[in-house]
Amino acid sequence: MAKLIDTDVFPLVLGGNTFGWTSDEANSKEVLDSYVEAGGNLIDTADVYSAWAPGHSGGESEIVLGRWLATSGKRDQVMVATKVSQHPQYQGLSADNITAAADESLLRLGLDHIDLYYAHFDDEKTPLEETAAAFDKLVKDGKVRAIGLSNYSAERIREWFKIAHENNLTLPVALEPQYNLVHRKDYESGLMQVAKDENLSVFPYFSLASGFLTGKYRTEDDLKGKKREGMVKDYFTPAGLDVVSELDRIAKEHDAELATVALAWLNHRPQIAAPIASARIPSQLPALLAAAKLELSDEDVEALNKVSDKVGA
């Protein structure tokens, strides 16, 4: 297992983007309970979840998670990761914005500290020196235990580390990029090397390509009218569908779900600490949890590498 904040991280991070959105509170709490009972110990959310939904303003996921933390008695069993820069009221990464957004997240979560706090998206309008110093202050004030970066280029990550070293600031320990079998280029062309160089634990999001790698969307008709249509339609290429077919073949050999194999592949990739995946309802969780125990053979991994190399994304 990879370590984060001197703690072994379970090989699956539970994504909280569905909490209070496509997962009602009862389902969210059942998913959380089941995840922890299986040994899971890192929950990933963001202050912006789910501001995009009609009638929502952002913070809904943190509120649901906070209520569960308050009533479950399991706070000591989990680490909580959340993010700043995209909430409608807290856009960007200025020092004042980071401080205010962190305080709001702490209130919604009902916590006295955030275990892992991510800069959600780069803010090139704010000097990186200001942003890095603001995150460092949160750590030194005891509001945050560790820093992560999400959706940053390799070049900007290296710049952050240079500034942190020059100014004796807290170094980031985690990276959250988009990475999966049909979206490899961004991570493998630069982010993977900087993660190695700076010893960053990598937690990929969209690990299942918005559901495409579960195999439930095999034809255009399967997707038509679904909420994820816009997110998944670009994967409907011959090369993308070949990846699903190869997942299907390997899944049958292991008596596993396609999602399990897709997540297990990520756990075999360089510098990956654990993939992030979400369960809208409790019945979706077992296939995700099974990835923590599935050992793919070298032949399995190579077969998936070969077929996904042709996607080019």
N, C-alpha and C positions, 0 to 999 in steps of 0.2 A: 504494500500500500504506500502511496505517496503521503508526505507529511505536509501539513499546513498549520502554522502557529503551534509547532511541536505536537501536533495531533495527527494520528493516522486518519487519512480521509477514505471513507467508504468508496468503492469504485463506481459509484453512481451518485451524482448530485441531483437533488430533487428541485426541478424548476417550479417557481411559484407564480408564473405568468398567468395561469388559469384561475388562481384563487380569487373569488369574488367577481369573476367574469364568466367563463364558460363552466366553471365549477362553483356550485353554490357552497355556502359555508359548511353544511353538513358533509358533503362529499369531500371538501377540502380537508376538513379535520380528520375524516376517516383515512384519506390518503396519507396525511402526515403521520397519524398514529401507526399505520401499517409500515410506512417507510422506516420509522425509528425502531419499530419492533424487529425489522429485518436487519438492523445494524446500521442503517443510514444515519449520517451525522452532519451533512452540510445542505442547507436549504438556500436557494438562490432566488432573490426577488429584486425589485427596483422600485424607486419612488414613483415612476411614471406608470406602472401597471395599475389599472388598465384605462388610462386616460382616453384611449382611442374609442372606447365603447360608448354608445349613446347613453347619456345621463351620468357618465362617470367623469371624475375630475382628476384622477391619479391618486395613488395611495391605497386603493382598494385592496390590493394584494397584501400590503404591509399590515393593514388593519385586521384582515382575517388571520394572518399569521400571528399577529400580536395577541389576538384573543385566544388562539390555540396555545401559545406559549404561556399565557397567564393562567389557563385552566387545566392544562395537561400535566403540569409538574415535570415536564421534560426539557426545560431550558438548559439544564446542565448536561444533557445528552447530545445537544446539537450546536453547531456553529451557524450563524446567520450572516449571509452576504446580501448586501443591497447596493444601490447605485445612485449616482447623482449626475445631473446635467440635462435631463429630458423632461422633468416634471413641468407642466405648463406654467406654474408659478415660480419655478426655480431653474430657468434655462441657463446653460453655460457653466463655466468653471472658474468664475471670479472667486476671490477669497471670501467675500461677503456671502455670495450665493452658496458656496460649499458649506460654510458654517451654518447658515440658516436652514438649508435643506437637510443637513445631518441632524440638526435638532428636531426638525419635523419628523424625520424617519424614526428617530429614537422615541418620540412621543407615540407615533402610530404603532410601533413595535412593542412599546411598553418596556424598553430595555434601558440599561444605563451605559451600555456600550454595544457597538456593532463589531462583529468579529472580523469581517472582511468588507471593506468599503471600496467600491469601484468608481473610477472616472468612467462614466458610461460611454460617452462619445467625446472625441477630441474637440477642443474649443480653440481654434487657431486665432481667434480674436483676443484671447486673454494670454498674456505672457506665460509660458510654461513655468517660469520661475515662481510666479504668483500662485499658480495652481499647485505645484509641488510643495511649496511652503505651507499652503493652507491644509493640505492633507497631512503633512508632517505635524502641524499644530494640533490637529484632531487626535493624532496618536499620542502626542506628548501631554495633551489634556485628559487622556484616558477615555475619550469618546469612541475611539476606533482602535482595534488591535493590530490590523494589518491592512495594507493598501493593494488594490488591484487595478489593472488597466483593461478596458474593453474597447474594441473597435478602433484601436490605434495602429498606425503604420509602424513597421520595424524602425524606420528612421526616427520617428517621434519618440518611440520607446527608448532608443539609444540616447536621444537628447535629454529625456527625463532623467535617465540614470546619470548622465554627465553632470547635470545640474545638481542632482541629489548628492553625488560624491563631492562636488566642489563646495557645497554649502552644508555638508554634514546633516543632510535631511534623511528621513526614513525612506528606505528603498522599497519599491513595490515587490511583492512576492508572488503575484498571480496575474495571469493573462486569460482573458475570455474572448476568443475569436470565433467567428463562424467557421465551422469545419465539419465535414461529413463526407461520405463516399461520393457524392455528386457535387461537392464544393470543396476542392482541395487546394487550388492554386494559391489563394491568399495566404494560407498558413504555411504551406510547404515552400513557397518562393522567397520567404524572408522572415516571417514571424517565428518559424520553428528554430531557426538559427539564433535569433536574438533571445528566445526563451532558453535555449541551451547555454548561451554565453552568460546570461544574467541569472540563471538558475530559477526561472519562473515556473511555477506549477500552472499547467494549462488546463482550463476547463472549457471545452468547446460547447457553444450553443448551436441551436438548430441541428442537433446531432442526428435527428431522424429526417432532416430536410422537410420540416413542416408536415410530417406524416407520409411523405412519398416513400420513404424507405421501410415503412411498415407493410407495404404491399397492398394496402387497401385501395389505392388508386392505380389500376392497371390499364384503364382506358380513359379517353376524354369524357365519356359518359359517366364514369365513376366519380369524376370531379365536378361535373357541371352543376352549378347552383350551390356548391358547398362553400362554407366560410373561408376555406383555405385555397379557393380556386386561384386567386391572384398570386398567391405565394408559391404554388406548386406547378403551375402550368408550364413554366420554363424548363422543368425537368422532363417533360414529355417529349423526349427525343429518342431515336433508336438506341443511342448509347446509354441514356439514362434508364430506359426500360431493360436493357441488357444487365445493368447492375442489379435491378430488382430480380431478374431471372436467376442470376448467380447467387444472390442472397437466398432465394427460394431453394435452390439446389443444396446449398450448404446447411440451411436451416433444417431441411428434411433429414440430412445425414446425422444431425445432432439432436433430432426430435425437439427442435426449438422454434421459437417465433422469429420472423424476419427481423423485427425490431431488436431482439436479443442479439442476433448476429451482427447487426449494424453497429450497435453500441460496443460489443465485444471487440470489433475491429478497431474502434477508436482507442480502446484500452491497450491495444498492441502497438500504437503509434508512438513515435518519439516525443518525450516530454509531457505526454498527456497524464494528468493526475486522475481525472475522472470526467466523463461526459456529463452534460446536463440534459435531463429529459423530464417532461411533464406528464402527469396522468390526470386527465380531466375527471375521470371517475375511478373508483377503487379497482374495478375489474381490469383496468389497463396497466396497473402497477406491476403485477407479477412478471410480465414479459420484460419489463425494464430492469427489475431487480435481478432477474436471472442472468443478466449480462455480467454481473459482478463475479459470477462463478464459472461462466463459460470460458473454457480454454480452447481457443482455435488452434489448429495445427499450422505449421509453417506453410503447408500447401494451401490451406484455406485462406490465409492472409495474402499469400502471393496471388491466388486466383482473384481475390477481390481487388487487390492493387492493379492487376493487369486489366481487368474489365473497366475499372473506374478511371484508369489512365486515359481512356478513350473519350471520357466525357468532356475533358478540357476546361472544366469550370474551377 
